[in-house]
Amino acid sequence: MITNLFGNLLRRPEAGALIGLIGVLVFFVIVGGIEFLYPASIGSWVSRAASLGIIAIPVGLLMIAGELDISIGATITSGALITALVSGYFDQPIVVGMVAALVFGALVGLLNGYLVLRTGVPSFIVTLGTLFAVSGLLLGATVVITGTTSIALQAPQFAKTMFGGFFGAGFQVLVVWWIGITAAFVFFVHLSRYGNWIFAIGGDSVSARNAGIPTGRITILLFVLSSVCASFVGMSQAILFQSVQATPQLTLIFNTIIAVVVGGVLLTGGFGSVIGIFLGTITFAVVTQGIYYTDFDQTWSNMVIGILLLGAVLMNNTFRQLALSAATRKKGA
């Protein structure tokens, strides 16, 4: 019975992500010292995980559904720029700038979903196109309107408290938003029929459509959620840093995909979980922040980060394959 319970736990998409997280935590405590688990240190890597995690969950759901959105590198910038442009340069109420940023994000998501469905072109290519198109539009419009590529923003105190503030031992308020958004997505994916639809689309979209699942509407919804969440993070960063540059955050694209894969989502679709993505995001943040608590030469930091993340992914995949193999043998017995 215990063996069966253990096997069932390992078959969970988040099992490998949890094991990987524990592994990297132990590694950095041993190599970097117990200071890595001090409240201020935890605040550092949890805050980094929050901004990435808000974006990673909807991107991960898209990957579960067999799609990919790399335009997030531009929509996070659009969220920051539009907020700063409307409420900073044009001196409109901060709420107007925030709403404008989220609406623009939703429009980008609608465009991505519509183009993917209507053209049949792979979502990677479609969102690559919107990445560069939106980036160029933002840069050009910013220069034409303001004459510069940088915009300052002085947000009111309530906005700073809600979106750009800190609490406790250096935790960004985005951590609270991240936990709330994660809880909402857990309900949406694992406790409602929409989650089953997403997994069905990722497993076989044609069969899902033939079964009566509204594959088109679900796909567009996921693209909208991805873009809106990216815009939300960009908006929050503008309020936090009070200055915005009109440059796309290309590194964010790869960081998000890495966090999602570390969280147990398959690139081929049809497998993954919200909790797994949540844990994968923390793992990525621990690795990228933990390197600064060690004595490693910083010139080698990217190599060390790459090795640790690859190890976490391989560990995740290995445990999943072992669990699935055990289940297959049991059925054949």
C-alpha positions as CSV (number, residue, x, y, z in Angstrom):
1,M,0.0,0.0,0.0
2,I,2.8,2.4,0.9
3,T,4.6,1.5,-2.4
4,N,1.4,2.3,-4.3
5,L,1.0,5.6,-2.5
6,F,4.6,6.5,-3.2
7,G,4.2,5.6,-6.8
8,N,1.0,7.7,-7.1
9,L,2.8,10.7,-5.6
10,L,5.7,10.3,-8.0
11,R,3.3,10.3,-10.9
12,R,2.1,13.7,-10.0
13,P,3.5,16.4,-12.3
14,E,4.7,18.5,-9.4
15,A,6.6,15.6,-7.7
16,G,9.8,16.0,-9.7
17,A,9.6,19.8,-9.2
18,L,9.4,19.4,-5.4
19,I,12.3,17.0,-5.4
20,G,14.3,19.4,-7.6
21,L,13.5,22.4,-5.3
22,I,14.6,20.4,-2.2
23,G,17.8,19.4,-4.0
24,V,18.8,23.0,-4.9
25,L,17.9,24.3,-1.4
26,V,20.1,21.7,0.2
27,F,22.9,22.4,-2.3
28,F,23.0,26.2,-1.5
29,V,22.7,25.7,2.2
30,I,25.7,23.4,2.1
31,V,27.7,25.5,-0.3
32,G,26.5,29.0,0.6
33,G,25.8,28.6,4.3
34,I,22.7,28.8,6.4
35,E,22.5,32.5,5.7
36,F,20.7,31.5,2.5
37,L,17.7,30.6,4.6
38,Y,17.6,33.8,6.6
39,P,14.4,35.8,6.2
40,A,16.1,38.6,4.2
41,S,17.6,36.0,1.9
42,I,14.3,34.2,1.4
43,G,12.7,37.6,0.7
44,S,15.2,38.1,-2.1
45,W,14.6,34.9,-4.0
46,V,10.8,34.7,-3.3
47,S,10.3,38.2,-4.6
48,R,12.2,37.3,-7.7
49,A,10.1,34.2,-8.1
50,A,6.9,36.2,-7.7
51,S,7.3,38.5,-10.8
52,L,8.4,35.5,-12.9
53,G,5.7,33.2,-11.4
54,I,2.8,35.4,-12.3
55,I,3.8,35.1,-16.0
56,A,5.0,31.5,-15.8
57,I,1.6,30.0,-14.8
58,P,-0.4,31.1,-17.9
59,V,2.5,30.5,-20.2
60,G,2.7,27.0,-18.7
61,L,-1.0,26.4,-19.3
62,L,-0.4,27.4,-22.9
63,M,2.4,24.8,-23.1
64,I,0.1,22.2,-21.6
65,A,-2.4,23.0,-24.3
66,G,0.4,22.6,-26.9
67,E,1.0,26.3,-27.6
68,L,3.8,28.7,-26.7
69,D,3.8,32.5,-26.2
70,I,7.1,34.3,-26.5
71,S,5.6,37.7,-27.0
72,I,5.6,38.1,-23.2
73,G,9.0,39.8,-23.6
74,A,7.2,42.7,-25.3
75,T,3.9,42.7,-23.3
76,I,5.7,43.0,-20.0
77,T,7.4,46.1,-21.5
78,S,4.1,47.4,-22.8
79,G,2.5,47.1,-19.4
80,A,5.3,49.2,-17.9
81,L,5.5,51.7,-20.8
82,I,1.8,52.4,-21.2
83,T,1.4,52.8,-17.4
84,A,4.3,55.3,-17.4
85,L,3.2,57.0,-20.6
86,V,-0.4,57.5,-19.6
87,S,0.1,58.3,-15.9
88,G,3.6,59.8,-16.0
89,Y,4.0,61.6,-19.3
90,F,0.3,62.6,-19.8
91,D,-0.3,62.9,-16.0
92,Q,-3.5,60.9,-16.0
93,P,-4.7,59.1,-12.8
94,I,-2.7,56.0,-12.1
95,V,-5.8,53.8,-12.4
96,V,-6.3,55.0,-16.0
97,G,-2.7,54.0,-16.9
98,M,-3.1,50.6,-15.2
99,V,-6.3,49.8,-17.0
100,A,-4.8,51.0,-20.4
101,A,-1.8,48.7,-19.8
102,L,-4.0,45.6,-19.1
103,V,-6.4,46.3,-22.0
104,F,-3.4,46.6,-24.4
105,G,-2.1,43.3,-23.0
106,A,-5.5,41.7,-23.6
107,L,-5.6,42.9,-27.2
108,V,-2.1,41.4,-27.9
109,G,-3.4,38.1,-26.5
110,L,-6.5,38.3,-28.6
111,L,-4.4,39.0,-31.7
112,N,-2.0,36.1,-30.9
113,G,-4.9,33.6,-30.4
114,Y,-6.8,34.8,-33.5
115,L,-3.7,34.5,-35.7
116,V,-2.8,31.0,-34.4
117,L,-6.3,29.7,-35.0
118,R,-7.0,31.4,-38.3
119,T,-3.6,30.9,-40.0
120,G,-2.6,27.5,-38.6
121,V,0.9,28.9,-38.2
122,P,2.7,27.5,-35.2
123,S,2.3,29.7,-32.1
124,F,6.0,30.0,-31.7
125,I,6.2,31.8,-35.1
126,V,3.1,33.9,-34.5
127,T,4.2,35.2,-31.1
128,L,7.8,35.7,-32.4
129,G,6.3,38.1,-34.9
130,T,4.2,39.9,-32.3
131,L,7.2,40.1,-30.1
132,F,9.1,42.1,-32.6
133,A,6.1,44.0,-33.9
134,V,4.9,45.2,-30.4
135,S,8.5,45.9,-29.4
136,G,9.0,48.1,-32.5
137,L,5.6,49.8,-32.0
138,L,6.4,50.6,-28.4
139,L,9.9,52.0,-29.1
140,G,8.8,54.1,-32.1
141,A,5.7,55.5,-30.4
142,T,7.7,56.3,-27.2
143,V,10.4,58.2,-29.2
144,V,7.8,60.0,-31.3
145,I,5.7,61.1,-28.3
146,T,8.3,61.8,-25.7
147,G,11.5,62.2,-27.7
148,T,13.3,59.7,-25.5
149,T,13.2,55.9,-24.7
150,S,12.9,56.4,-21.0
151,I,9.8,57.6,-19.1
152,A,9.6,58.5,-15.4
153,L,6.6,57.7,-13.2
154,Q,5.6,59.1,-9.8
155,A,2.8,56.7,-8.6
156,P,0.6,57.7,-5.7
157,Q,1.2,56.0,-2.3
158,F,-1.8,53.6,-2.6
159,A,-0.5,52.2,-5.9
160,K,3.0,51.8,-4.4
161,T,1.5,50.0,-1.4
162,M,-0.7,47.6,-3.6
163,F,1.7,46.9,-6.5
164,G,5.2,48.2,-5.8
165,G,5.7,48.0,-2.0
166,F,7.5,45.7,0.3
167,F,6.6,44.0,3.6
168,G,8.3,41.9,6.2
169,A,11.9,41.0,5.5
170,G,12.1,42.5,2.1
171,F,9.2,40.7,0.4
172,Q,7.7,42.5,-2.5
173,V,3.9,42.9,-2.4
174,L,3.8,41.0,-5.7
175,V,4.4,37.8,-3.6
176,V,0.9,38.2,-2.3
177,W,-0.5,38.7,-5.8
178,W,1.5,35.7,-7.0
179,I,0.0,33.4,-4.3
180,G,-3.5,34.7,-5.0
181,I,-3.2,34.3,-8.7
182,T,-1.7,30.8,-8.2
183,A,-4.7,29.9,-6.0
184,A,-7.1,31.2,-8.7
185,F,-5.4,29.1,-11.4
186,V,-5.4,26.0,-9.2
187,F,-9.1,26.3,-9.0
188,F,-9.4,27.1,-12.8
189,V,-7.2,24.2,-13.9
190,H,-7.7,21.5,-11.3
191,L,-11.1,22.1,-9.9
192,S,-13.1,23.1,-12.9
193,R,-14.0,21.5,-16.3
194,Y,-11.8,24.1,-18.1
195,G,-8.7,22.3,-16.7
196,N,-9.7,19.0,-18.3
197,W,-10.3,20.8,-21.6
198,I,-6.8,22.3,-21.5
199,F,-5.2,18.9,-20.9
200,A,-7.4,17.3,-23.6
201,I,-6.4,20.0,-26.1
202,G,-2.7,19.4,-25.3
203,G,-3.1,15.7,-25.7
204,D,-5.0,15.7,-29.0
205,S,-6.6,18.9,-30.2
206,V,-8.5,17.3,-33.0
207,S,-10.1,14.7,-30.7
208,A,-10.9,17.4,-28.2
209,R,-12.7,19.4,-30.9
210,N,-14.6,16.4,-32.0
211,A,-15.6,15.7,-28.4
212,G,-17.3,19.1,-28.3
213,I,-14.6,21.0,-26.4
214,P,-14.4,24.7,-27.5
215,T,-10.8,24.5,-28.4
216,G,-10.7,27.8,-30.2
217,R,-12.1,29.8,-27.3
218,I,-9.9,28.1,-24.7
219,T,-6.8,28.7,-26.8
220,I,-7.6,32.4,-27.2
221,L,-8.5,32.7,-23.5
222,L,-5.1,31.2,-22.6
223,F,-3.2,33.7,-24.9
224,V,-5.2,36.6,-23.3
225,L,-4.3,35.4,-19.8
226,S,-0.6,35.1,-20.7
227,S,-0.5,38.6,-22.1
228,V,-2.6,40.2,-19.4
229,C,-0.4,38.6,-16.6
230,A,2.8,39.8,-18.4
231,S,1.3,43.3,-18.6
232,F,0.3,43.2,-15.0
233,V,3.9,42.4,-14.0
234,G,5.2,45.2,-16.2
235,M,2.7,47.7,-14.7
236,S,3.8,46.7,-11.2
237,Q,7.5,47.1,-12.1
238,A,6.8,50.6,-13.5
239,I,5.2,51.5,-10.1
240,L,8.1,49.9,-8.2
241,F,11.0,51.4,-10.1
242,Q,9.3,54.6,-11.2
243,S,11.2,54.6,-14.5
244,V,10.7,52.6,-17.7
245,Q,12.9,51.8,-20.7
246,A,11.3,51.0,-24.1
247,T,13.3,47.8,-24.5
248,P,11.8,44.2,-24.6
249,Q,12.8,41.9,-21.8
250,L,14.1,39.0,-24.0
251,T,15.8,37.2,-21.1
252,L,12.4,36.9,-19.4
253,I,11.2,34.6,-22.2
254,F,13.8,32.0,-21.6
255,N,13.6,32.3,-17.8
256,T,9.8,31.7,-18.0
257,I,10.1,28.6,-20.2
258,I,12.9,27.2,-18.0
259,A,10.8,27.7,-14.9
260,V,7.8,26.0,-16.5
261,V,9.9,23.0,-17.7
262,V,11.6,22.7,-14.3
263,G,8.0,22.7,-12.9
264,G,7.2,19.5,-14.8
265,V,5.4,20.7,-17.9
266,L,6.2,18.9,-21.1
267,L,7.1,20.9,-24.2
268,T,5.0,18.5,-26.2
269,G,1.9,19.4,-24.2
270,G,-0.7,17.5,-22.2
271,F,1.2,17.1,-18.9
272,G,1.8,19.5,-16.1
273,S,0.3,21.3,-13.1
274,V,-0.1,24.7,-11.6
275,I,1.6,23.7,-8.4
276,G,4.5,22.2,-10.4
277,I,4.9,25.5,-12.2
278,F,4.8,27.3,-8.9
279,L,7.6,25.1,-7.5
280,G,9.6,25.3,-10.7
281,T,9.5,29.1,-10.5
282,I,10.9,29.0,-6.9
283,T,13.6,26.6,-8.0
284,F,14.7,28.9,-10.8
285,A,14.7,31.9,-8.4
286,V,16.7,29.9,-5.8
287,V,19.3,28.9,-8.3
288,T,19.7,32.4,-9.9
289,Q,19.9,34.1,-6.5
290,G,21.7,31.4,-4.6
291,I,24.8,31.7,-6.7
292,Y,25.6,35.0,-5.0
293,Y,25.8,33.3,-1.6
294,T,28.6,31.0,-2.7
295,D,32.3,31.5,-3.3
296,F,32.0,30.7,-7.0
297,D,33.7,33.1,-9.4
298,Q,30.9,35.2,-10.8
299,T,32.4,34.8,-14.3
300,W,31.3,31.2,-14.1
301,S,27.9,31.9,-12.6
302,N,25.9,31.3,-15.8
303,M,27.6,27.9,-16.3
304,V,26.8,26.8,-12.7
305,I,23.2,28.1,-13.0
306,G,22.8,26.1,-16.3
307,I,24.2,22.9,-14.8
308,L,21.9,23.1,-11.7
309,L,18.8,23.9,-13.7
310,L,19.6,21.1,-16.2
311,G,20.0,18.7,-13.2
312,A,16.7,19.8,-11.8
313,V,15.0,19.2,-15.2
314,L,16.6,15.8,-15.6
315,M,15.7,14.8,-12.0
316,N,12.1,15.8,-12.7
317,N,12.0,13.8,-15.9
318,T,13.7,10.8,-14.5
319,F,11.3,10.4,-11.6
320,R,8.3,10.9,-13.9
321,Q,9.6,8.3,-16.3
322,L,10.3,5.8,-13.5
323,A,6.8,6.3,-12.0
324,L,5.1,5.9,-15.4
325,S,7.2,2.8,-16.1
326,A,6.1,1.3,-12.8
327,A,2.5,2.0,-13.6
328,T,2.8,0.4,-17.0
329,R,4.4,-2.8,-15.5
330,K,1.6,-2.9,-12.9
331,K,-1.1,-2.7,-15.6
332,G,0.6,-5.4,-17.6
333,A,0.9,-7.8,-14.7
